Amino acid sequence: MADDKTLRGPQDSSRVAMGEDYEVSYWTEKFGVSRERLQEAVDAVGNSADAVRAYLAR
């Protein structure tokens, strides 16, 4: 099944995919951060949503 770009949520909710604008929009809204802050978190701890959440909570 192909990626449906009209969906607002991530295809794999355990991973933050910075390469997909609709996923970046979802995660920035979910975590209440800017794209830059989200990228900083992913660069620091990887793309695991749980690790990103913990990093942003610090």
Secondary structure, DSSP 8 states (H G I E B T S, - for coil): ----TT-SS-SSTTB--TT-HHHHHHHHHHHT--HHHHHHHHHHH-SBHHHHHHHHH-
